[in-house]
Amino acid sequence: MDLSRAAYSRDLKIAAMRALDAGSATGEIARKYQLSPKLLERWRGEWRAKGELAFPGIGCRGADLPALDDARRIAELERKIGQLTMENDFLARPGNLWVTCGFQRWD
């Protein structure tokens, strides 16, 4: 008994999604392409969320998506802002050596 998963081409997925967008019923498309209606619904969700970037292929799950890189960069910069805010708050406290001795920061 072969339990390997079926692999569907990106072209097949896009063709099925375009047929659904054209107004065909899910059951009709499922019969035409011999697919599960549940699988089509899952593909439709990805198609609606990502548009033409949907179905990148095996091993390409969002690796080259610029939005993912931007999100990582934003998170990194937000962490840095938090760290610098804490450092500034610490240095501005009364009783801190920098404040009581009158040292100024040279920028």
C-alpha positions as CSV (number, residue, x, y, z in Angstrom):
1,M,0.0,0.0,0.0
2,D,1.5,3.3,-1.1
3,L,1.0,6.1,1.4
4,S,2.9,8.8,-0.4
5,R,1.3,12.2,-0.7
6,A,0.2,13.4,-4.1
7,A,2.1,16.4,-5.5
8,Y,0.2,18.8,-7.6
9,S,1.8,21.3,-9.9
10,R,1.6,25.0,-9.5
11,D,0.0,25.3,-12.9
12,L,-2.8,22.8,-11.9
13,K,-3.5,24.8,-8.7
14,I,-3.6,28.1,-10.5
15,A,-5.9,26.7,-13.2
16,A,-8.3,25.4,-10.6
17,M,-8.2,28.7,-8.7
18,R,-8.9,30.7,-11.9
19,A,-11.8,28.4,-12.7
20,L,-13.2,29.0,-9.2
21,D,-12.7,32.7,-9.6
22,A,-14.6,32.5,-12.9
23,G,-17.7,31.3,-11.0
24,S,-17.5,27.5,-11.3
25,A,-18.7,25.4,-8.4
26,T,-16.2,23.8,-6.1
27,G,-17.7,20.4,-6.6
28,E,-17.5,20.8,-10.4
29,I,-13.8,21.7,-10.3
30,A,-13.1,18.9,-7.8
31,R,-14.6,16.4,-10.2
32,K,-12.9,17.9,-13.3
33,Y,-9.4,17.7,-11.7
34,Q,-10.1,14.7,-9.5
35,L,-9.4,16.6,-6.3
36,S,-11.0,16.8,-2.8
37,P,-13.3,19.8,-2.3
38,K,-11.6,20.4,1.0
39,L,-8.2,20.6,-0.7
40,L,-9.6,23.1,-3.1
41,E,-10.9,25.2,-0.2
42,R,-7.5,25.2,1.4
43,W,-5.9,26.2,-1.9
44,R,-8.5,29.0,-2.3
45,G,-7.5,30.4,1.1
46,E,-3.9,30.6,0.1
47,W,-4.8,32.0,-3.3
48,R,-6.9,34.8,-1.7
49,A,-4.2,35.6,0.8
50,K,-1.2,35.6,-1.5
51,G,-2.5,36.0,-5.0
52,E,0.1,35.3,-7.7
53,L,2.7,34.5,-5.0
54,A,0.7,31.5,-3.8
55,F,1.9,28.0,-4.4
56,P,5.7,28.6,-4.5
57,G,6.6,25.0,-4.7
58,I,8.4,22.4,-2.5
59,G,11.0,24.0,-0.3
60,C,10.0,27.6,-1.2
61,R,7.4,28.3,1.5
62,G,7.9,32.0,1.7
63,A,11.7,32.0,1.7
64,D,11.9,34.7,-0.9
65,L,8.9,36.8,0.1
66,P,9.9,40.4,0.7
67,A,7.2,40.8,3.3
68,L,8.8,38.1,5.5
69,D,12.2,39.8,5.3
70,D,10.6,43.2,6.1
71,A,8.8,41.7,9.1
72,R,12.0,40.3,10.4
73,R,13.8,43.6,9.9
74,I,11.0,45.5,11.6
75,A,11.1,43.1,14.6
76,E,14.9,43.5,14.9
77,L,14.7,47.3,14.8
78,E,11.9,47.4,17.4
79,R,14.1,45.3,19.7
80,K,16.9,47.8,19.2
81,I,14.6,50.7,19.9
82,G,13.5,49.1,23.2
83,Q,17.1,48.5,24.2
84,L,18.2,52.1,23.5
85,T,15.2,53.4,25.3
86,M,16.1,51.5,28.4
87,E,19.7,52.7,28.2
88,N,18.6,56.3,27.8
89,D,16.2,56.0,30.8
90,F,19.0,54.5,32.9
91,L,21.5,57.3,32.0
92,A,18.9,60.0,32.7
93,R,18.1,58.9,36.2
94,P,18.9,61.3,39.0
95,G,21.9,60.1,41.0
96,N,23.5,58.6,38.0
97,L,27.2,59.6,37.8
98,W,26.6,61.0,34.3
99,V,23.9,63.4,35.5
100,T,25.3,64.4,38.9
101,C,28.8,65.2,37.6
102,G,27.5,67.3,34.7
103,F,28.9,65.1,31.9
104,Q,27.3,65.6,28.6
105,R,27.0,63.1,25.8
106,W,29.0,64.0,22.7
107,D,27.1,63.1,19.6
